[in-house]
Amino acid sequence: MKPADQLSEFVRDAMAQGGDHDRIAQALRDAGWSAPEIAEALHGWQAAPGLPPVPRPRPYASATEALLYGLLFLSLGTVAWNITDLGMELLDRLIPDPADGRWTAGSGGVRWSIAALIVFTPLFLYLSRKVATMAQGDAGRRRSLVRKWFASITLMVAVLVFLGDGIYVVYALLSGELTARFAAKAVLVAAIAALVLAYYRDELND
């Protein structure tokens, strides 16, 4: 039996014998259990008058949801990347730099970004709607560990991009290389990262 299961069973048995949370927690602390472990074990059961301790819902993992959230993560990343890439290409054309000959290049990059967006945007919208519908129809799905892990990874990447963009802007400013086109691109990257953060802003609080 896993230590977490042993701890959970002890809490259940102690509550069934009339032990209160404070006494149970003190006994577990004396035995060497950590505060987070004790809090999680105590939260797993609820006392009910005239009934044995009632188990509370716990987070879970599902292979099917791993596929669903993995595709959502991939489609969101692809859409964000290609919107950014398309925006960069358009800014190169709107704010040309005579010292940079790339702005006169062909439109292959633009076509590729548009093609990727045409394919992945409907997929992202469909999966996003499906996930929202599933969560509304079954509140238990919001406890999915897979959902929280993918949300955490996405938030981490978005924050790193946001911070990296800020560092790059400050470096360019200190070096005297902050042109209008550079500033516009930095704003674009920051805006995309902010939108991703906004999309997942409530995921870790459920």
Phi and psi in degrees as GROMACS dihedral restraints (atoms count N, CA, C in turn):
[ dihedral_restraints ]
;  ai    aj    ak    al  type     phi  dphi    fc
    3     4     5     6     1   -67.0    20    10
    4     5     6     7     1   150.3    20    10
    6     7     8     9     1   -55.4    20    10
    7     8     9    10     1   -39.4    20    10
    9    10    11    12     1   -63.5    20    10
   10    11    12    13     1   -37.5    20    10
   12    13    14    15     1   -69.8    20    10
   13    14    15    16     1   -38.7    20    10
   15    16    17    18     1   -61.1    20    10
   16    17    18    19     1   -43.1    20    10
   18    19    20    21     1   -64.2    20    10
   19    20    21    22     1   -43.1    20    10
   21    22    23    24     1   -63.3    20    10
   22    23    24    25     1   -42.0    20    10
   24    25    26    27     1   -65.8    20    10
   25    26    27    28     1   -38.8    20    10
   27    28    29    30     1   -62.3    20    10
   28    29    30    31     1   -45.1    20    10
   30    31    32    33     1   -61.3    20    10
   31    32    33    34     1   -42.8    20    10
   33    34    35    36     1   -60.9    20    10
   34    35    36    37     1   -47.7    20    10
   36    37    38    39     1   -64.2    20    10
   37    38    39    40     1   -40.0    20    10
   39    40    41    42     1   -65.3    20    10
   40    41    42    43     1   -40.5    20    10
   42    43    44    45     1   -68.2    20    10
   43    44    45    46     1   -35.8    20    10
   45    46    47    48     1   -65.1    20    10
   46    47    48    49     1   -28.1    20    10
   48    49    50    51     1   -89.6    20    10
   49    50    51    52     1     7.1    20    10
   51    52    53    54     1    94.9    20    10
   52    53    54    55     1     7.4    20    10
   54    55    56    57     1   -70.4    20    10
   55    56    57    58     1   138.5    20    10
   57    58    59    60     1   -90.6    20    10
   58    59    60    61     1   168.6    20    10
   60    61    62    63     1   -60.5    20    10
   61    62    63    64     1   -41.0    20    10
   63    64    65    66     1   -63.9    20    10
   64    65    66    67     1   -44.9    20    10
   66    67    68    69     1   -67.1    20    10
   67    68    69    70     1   -41.0    20    10
   69    70    71    72     1   -63.4    20    10
   70    71    72    73     1   -45.5    20    10
   72    73    74    75     1   -61.6    20    10
   73    74    75    76     1   -41.6    20    10
   75    76    77    78     1   -64.5    20    10
   76    77    78    79     1   -40.9    20    10
   78    79    80    81     1   -63.1    20    10
   79    80    81    82     1   -39.6    20    10
   81    82    83    84     1   -69.9    20    10
   82    83    84    85     1   -37.7    20    10
   84    85    86    87     1   -63.8    20    10
   85    86    87    88     1   -41.3    20    10
   87    88    89    90     1   -63.5    20    10
   88    89    90    91     1   -30.1    20    10
   90    91    92    93     1   -81.9    20    10
   91    92    93    94     1    -8.0    20    10
   93    94    95    96     1   104.0    20    10
   94    95    96    97     1     5.8    20    10
   96    97    98    99     1   -74.8    20    10
   97    98    99   100     1   147.5    20    10
   99   100   101   102     1   -80.2    20    10
  100   101   102   103     1   160.9    20    10
  102   103   104   105     1   -59.8    20    10
  103   104   105   106     1   -44.6    20    10
  105   106   107   108     1   -62.1    20    10
  106   107   108   109     1   -38.5    20    10
  108   109   110   111     1   -65.0    20    10
  109   110   111   112     1   -41.7    20    10
  111   112   113   114     1   -65.2    20    10
  112   113   114   115     1   -45.2    20    10
  114   115   116   117     1   -62.0    20    10
  115   116   117   118     1   -42.0    20    10
  117   118   119   120     1   -65.3    20    10
  118   119   120   121     1   -41.9    20    10
  120   121   122   123     1   -65.2    20    10
  121   122   123   124     1   -43.8    20    10
  123   124   125   126     1   -65.8    20    10
  124   125   126   127     1   -35.5    20    10
  126   127   128   129     1   -70.5    20    10
  127   128   129   130     1   -18.9    20    10
  129   130   131   132     1   -74.5    20    10
  130   131   132   133     1   -10.2    20    10
  132   133   134   135     1  -133.6    20    10
  133   134   135   136     1   147.0    20    10
  135   136   137   138     1  -126.2    20    10
  136   137   138   139     1   131.1    20    10
  138   139   140   141     1   -75.9    20    10
  139   140   141   142     1   137.2    20    10
  141   142   143   144     1  -133.9    20    10
  142   143   144   145     1   126.0    20    10
  144   145   146   147     1   -57.0    20    10
  145   146   147   148     1   126.8    20    10
  147   148   149   150     1    80.2    20    10
  148   149   150   151     1     2.5    20    10
  150   151   152   153     1  -129.6    20    10
  151   152   153   154     1   157.2    20    10
  153   154   155   156     1   -63.4    20    10
  154   155   156   157     1   164.1    20    10
  156   157   158   159     1   -53.8    20    10
  157   158   159   160     1   132.4    20    10
  159   160   161   162     1   -94.1    20    10
  160   161   162   163     1   124.7    20    10
  162   163   164   165     1   -69.9    20    10
  163   164   165   166     1   137.4    20    10
  165   166   167   168     1   -88.4    20    10
  166   167   168   169     1   154.6    20    10
  168   169   170   171     1   -61.4    20    10
  169   170   171   172     1   146.3    20    10
  171   172   173   174     1  -122.3    20    10
  172   173   174   175     1   156.8    20    10
  174   175   176   177     1   -61.1    20    10
  175   176   177   178     1   153.7    20    10
  177   178   179   180     1  -143.0    20    10
  178   179   180   181     1   167.9    20    10
  180   181   182   183     1  -127.3    20    10
  181   182   183   184     1   142.9    20    10
  183   184   185   186     1  -138.2    20    10
  184   185   186   187     1   133.1    20    10
  186   187   188   189     1   -64.9    20    10
  187   188   189   190     1   -37.2    20    10
  189   190   191   192     1   -63.1    20    10
  190   191   192   193     1   -43.0    20    10
  192   193   194   195     1   -70.3    20    10
  193   194   195   196     1   -28.8    20    10
  195   196   197   198     1   -61.5    20    10
  196   197   198   199     1   -41.4    20    10
  198   199   200   201     1   -65.2    20    10
  199   200   201   202     1   -44.9    20    10
  201   202   203   204     1   -62.9    20    10
  202   203   204   205     1   -51.1    20    10
  204   205   206   207     1   -72.4    20    10
  205   206   207   208     1   -28.7    20    10
  207   208   209   210     1   -64.7    20    10
  208   209   210   211     1   -42.8    20    10
  210   211   212   213     1   -66.8    20    10
  211   212   213   214     1   -37.5    20    10
  213   214   215   216     1   -64.1    20    10
  214   215   216   217     1   -43.5    20    10
  216   217   218   219     1   -61.4    20    10
  217   218   219   220     1   -45.4    20    10
  219   220   221   222     1   -64.6    20    10
  220   221   222   223     1   -44.0    20    10
  222   223   224   225     1   -68.0    20    10
  223   224   225   226     1   -39.5    20    10
  225   226   227   228     1   -62.6    20    10
  226   227   228   229     1   -44.9    20    10
  228   229   230   231     1   -62.3    20    10
  229   230   231   232     1   -41.4    20    10
  231   232   233   234     1   -66.1    20    10
  232   233   234   235     1   -43.3    20    10
  234   235   236   237     1   -63.4    20    10
  235   236   237   238     1   -46.7    20    10
  237   238   239   240     1   -62.8    20    10
  238   239   240   241     1   -43.5    20    10
  240   241   242   243     1   -62.5    20    10
  241   242   243   244     1   -45.7    20    10
  243   244   245   246     1   -76.6    20    10
  244   245   246   247     1   -28.5    20    10
  246   247   248   249     1   -64.3    20    10
  247   248   249   250     1   -43.0    20    10
  249   250   251   252     1   -62.6    20    10
  250   251   252   253     1   -45.6    20    10
  252   253   254   255     1   -63.6    20    10
  253   254   255   256     1   -42.0    20    10
  255   256   257   258     1   -64.9    20    10
  256   257   258   259     1   -40.7    20    10
  258   259   260   261     1   -62.9    20    10
  259   260   261   262     1   -39.5    20    10
  261   262   263   264     1   -61.3    20    10
  262   263   264   265     1   -45.0    20    10
  264   265   266   267     1   -61.3    20    10
  265   266   267   268     1   -43.2    20    10
  267   268   269   270     1   -67.5    20    10
  268   269   270   271     1   -38.0    20    10
  270   271   272   273     1   -66.1    20    10
  271   272   273   274     1   -35.8    20    10
  273   274   275   276     1   -60.7    20    10
  274   275   276   277     1   -33.4    20    10
  276   277   278   279     1   -83.1    20    10
  277   278   279   280     1   -36.8    20    10
  279   280   281   282     1   -75.7    20    10
  280   281   282   283     1   -33.7    20    10
  282   283   284   285     1  -123.7    20    10
  283   284   285   286     1    73.9    20    10
  285   286   287   288     1   -68.1    20    10
  286   287   288   289     1   147.6    20    10
  288   289   290   291     1  -113.8    20    10
  289   290   291   292     1   113.9    20    10
  291   292   293   294     1   -57.4    20    10
  292   293   294   295     1   -25.8    20    10
  294   295   296   297     1   -80.3    20    10
  295   296   297   298     1    -8.0    20    10
  297   298   299   300     1  -120.3    20    10
  298   299   300   301     1   112.0    20    10
  300   301   302   303     1   -79.9    20    10
  301   302   303   304     1    -2.5    20    10
  303   304   305   306     1   -67.7    20    10
  304   305   306   307     1   -25.6    20    10
  306   307   308   309     1   -67.6    20    10
  307   308   309   310     1   -14.4    20    10
  309   310   311   312     1   -92.9    20    10
  310   311   312   313     1     4.0    20    10
  312   313   314   315     1   -72.1    20    10
  313   314   315   316     1   173.5    20    10
  315   316   317   318     1   -69.6    20    10
  316   317   318   319     1  -177.0    20    10
  318   319   320   321     1  -103.7    20    10
  319   320   321   322     1    23.3    20    10
  321   322   323   324     1   -60.4    20    10
  322   323   324   325     1   -42.6    20    10
  324   325   326   327     1   -63.9    20    10
  325   326   327   328     1   -39.1    20    10
  327   328   329   330     1   -65.1    20    10
  328   329   330   331     1   -44.1    20    10
  330   331   332   333     1   -62.0    20    10
  331   332   333   334     1   -40.8    20    10
  333   334   335   336     1   -64.0    20    10
  334   335   336   337     1   -43.8    20    10
  336   337   338   339     1   -63.5    20    10
  337   338   339   340     1   -42.0    20    10
  339   340   341   342     1   -64.5    20    10
  340   341   342   343     1   -41.6    20    10
  342   343   344   345     1   -62.3    20    10
  343   344   345   346     1   -44.1    20    10
  345   346   347   348     1   -63.7    20    10
  346   347   348   349     1   -40.6    20    10
  348   349   350   351     1   -67.0    20    10
  349   350   351   352     1   -37.0    20    10
  351   352   353   354     1   -63.6    20    10
  352   353   354   355     1   -35.6    20    10
  354   355   356   357     1   -81.1    20    10
  355   356   357   358     1   -45.8    20    10
  357   358   359   360     1   -90.1    20    10
  358   359   360   361     1   -25.5    20    10
  360   361   362   363     1   -62.5    20    10
  361   362   363   364     1   -47.6    20    10
  363   364   365   366     1   -61.2    20    10
  364   365   366   367     1   -36.9    20    10
  366   367   368   369     1   -63.6    20    10
  367   368   369   370     1   -44.3    20    10
  369   370   371   372     1   -62.8    20    10
  370   371   372   373     1   -44.3    20    10
  372   373   374   375     1   -64.1    20    10
  373   374   375   376     1   -40.6    20    10
  375   376   377   378     1   -64.6    20    10
  376   377   378   379     1   -48.5    20    10
  378   379   380   381     1   -65.1    20    10
  379   380   381   382     1   -39.8    20    10
  381   382   383   384     1   -62.0    20    10
  382   383   384   385     1   -43.3    20    10
  384   385   386   387     1   -66.0    20    10
  385   386   387   388     1   -39.9    20    10
  387   388   389   390     1   -63.3    20    10
  388   389   390   391     1   -44.8    20    10
  390   391   392   393     1   -62.4    20    10
  391   392   393   394     1   -43.5    20    10
  393   394   395   396     1   -64.0    20    10
  394   395   396   397     1   -40.3    20    10
  396   397   398   399     1   -65.7    20    10
  397   398   399   400     1   -41.6    20    10
  399   400   401   402     1   -61.6    20    10
  400   401   402   403     1   -41.9    20    10
  402   403   404   405     1   -67.4    20    10
  403   404   405   406     1   -36.1    20    10
  405   406   407   408     1   -71.0    20    10
  406   407   408   409     1   -37.7    20    10
  408   409   410   411     1   -77.2    20    10
  409   410   411   412     1   -24.7    20    10
  411   412   413   414     1  -145.3    20    10
  412   413   414   415     1    98.8    20    10
  414   415   416   417     1   -61.3    20    10
  415   416   417   418     1   -22.8    20    10
  417   418   419   420     1   -63.2    20    10
  418   419   420   421     1   -24.8    20    10
  420   421   422   423     1   -66.6    20    10
  421   422   423   424     1   -20.4    20    10
  423   424   425   426     1   -73.1    20    10
  424   425   426   427     1    -7.6    20    10
  426   427   428   429     1   -92.3    20    10
  427   428   429   430     1     5.1    20    10
  429   430   431   432     1   -61.5    20    10
  430   431   432   433     1   124.8    20    10
  432   433   434   435     1   -66.1    20    10
  433   434   435   436     1   -36.0    20    10
  435   436   437   438     1   -61.2    20    10
  436   437   438   439     1   -43.8    20    10
  438   439   440   441     1   -59.0    20    10
  439   440   441   442     1   -45.1    20    10
  441   442   443   444     1   -70.0    20    10
  442   443   444   445     1   -35.4    20    10
  444   445   446   447     1   -65.8    20    10
  445   446   447   448     1   -46.7    20    10
  447   448   449   450     1   -66.0    20    10
  448   449   450   451     1   -36.7    20    10
  450   451   452   453     1   -63.8    20    10
  451   452   453   454     1   -40.9    20    10
  453   454   455   456     1   -63.8    20    10
  454   455   456   457     1   -43.6    20    10
  456   457   458   459     1   -62.9    20    10
  457   458   459   460     1   -44.7    20    10
  459   460   461   462     1   -62.1    20    10
  460   461   462   463     1   -44.7    20    10
  462   463   464   465     1   -63.1    20    10
  463   464   465   466     1   -40.5    20    10
  465   466   467   468     1   -62.2    20    10
  466   467   468   469     1   -45.5    20    10
  468   469   470   471     1   -62.9    20    10
  469   470   471   472     1   -43.5    20    10
  471   472   473   474     1   -63.2    20    10
  472   473   474   475     1   -42.1    20    10
  474   475   476   477     1   -65.4    20    10
  475   476   477   478     1   -41.9    20    10
  477   478   479   480     1   -63.2    20    10
  478   479   480   481     1   -41.0    20    10
  480   481   482   483     1   -63.2    20    10
  481   482   483   484     1   -44.7    20    10
  483   484   485   486     1   -60.3    20    10
  484   485   486   487     1   -46.5    20    10
  486   487   488   489     1   -67.3    20    10
  487   488   489   490     1   -42.1    20    10
  489   490   491   492     1   -61.6    20    10
  490   491   492   493     1   -39.1    20    10
  492   493   494   495     1   -63.2    20    10
  493   494   495   496     1   -42.0    20    10
  495   496   497   498     1   -63.5    20    10
  496   497   498   499     1   -42.2    20    10
  498   499   500   501     1   -61.6    20    10
  499   500   501   502     1   -42.3    20    10
  501   502   503   504     1   -64.9    20    10
  502   503   504   505     1   -39.0    20    10
  504   505   506   507     1   -65.5    20    10
  505   506   507   508     1   -46.0    20    10
  507   508   509   510     1   -62.5    20    10
  508   509   510   511     1   -40.7    20    10
  510   511   512   513     1   -62.4    20    10
  511   512   513   514     1   -44.0    20    10
  513   514   515   516     1   -64.9    20    10
  514   515   516   517     1   -37.5    20    10
  516   517   518   519     1   -64.8    20    10
  517   518   519   520     1   -44.4    20    10
  519   520   521   522     1   -68.8    20    10
  520   521   522   523     1   -26.6    20    10
  522   523   524   525     1   -88.7    20    10
  523   524   525   526     1    -4.9    20    10
  525   526   527   528     1    74.5    20    10
  526   527   528   529     1    25.0    20    10
  528   529   530   531     1  -112.9    20    10
  529   530   531   532     1    16.8    20    10
  531   532   533   534     1   -84.0    20    10
  532   533   534   535     1    89.8    20    10
  534   535   536   537     1   -88.1    20    10
  535   536   537   538     1   171.3    20    10
  537   538   539   540     1   -63.1    20    10
  538   539   540   541     1   -40.7    20    10
  540   541   542   543     1   -67.3    20    10
  541   542   543   544     1   -41.0    20    10
  543   544   545   546     1   -62.0    20    10
  544   545   546   547     1   -45.1    20    10
  546   547   548   549     1   -62.6    20    10
  547   548   549   550     1   -39.9    20    10
  549   550   551   552     1   -64.8    20    10
  550   551   552   553     1   -40.2    20    10
  552   553   554   555     1   -66.6    20    10
  553   554   555   556     1   -39.0    20    10
  555   556   557   558     1   -64.1    20    10
  556   557   558   559     1   -40.6    20    10
  558   559   560   561     1   -64.2    20    10
  559   560   561   562     1   -40.2    20    10
  561   562   563   564     1   -60.6    20    10
  562   563   564   565     1   -48.6    20    10
  564   565   566   567     1   -61.6    20    10
  565   566   567   568     1   -44.2    20    10
  567   568   569   570     1   -63.0    20    10
  568   569   570   571     1   -38.7    20    10
  570   571   572   573     1   -66.3    20    10
  571   572   573   574     1   -42.6    20    10
  573   574   575   576     1   -64.3    20    10
  574   575   576   577     1   -43.7    20    10
  576   577   578   579     1   -62.6    20    10
  577   578   579   580     1   -40.0    20    10
  579   580   581   582     1   -64.8    20    10
  580   581   582   583     1   -37.3    20    10
  582   583   584   585     1   -66.1    20    10
  583   584   585   586     1   -39.8    20    10
  585   586   587   588     1   -64.0    20    10
  586   587   588   589     1   -43.3    20    10
  588   589   590   591     1   -60.9    20    10
  589   590   591   592     1   -40.4    20    10
  591   592   593   594     1   -66.3    20    10
  592   593   594   595     1   -36.4    20    10
  594   595   596   597     1   -62.8    20    10
  595   596   597   598     1   -37.7    20    10
  597   598   599   600     1  -105.3    20    10
  598   599   600   601     1    16.7    20    10
  600   601   602   603     1   -62.6    20    10
  601   602   603   604     1   -28.7    20    10
  603   604   605   606     1  -103.1    20    10
  604   605   606   607     1    -0.3    20    10
  606   607   608   609     1   -62.5    20    10
  607   608   609   610     1   -41.9    20    10
  609   610   611   612     1   -85.3    20    10
  610   611   612   613     1    -2.8    20    10
  612   613   614   615     1  -100.2    20    10
  613   614   615   616     1    -0.9    20    10
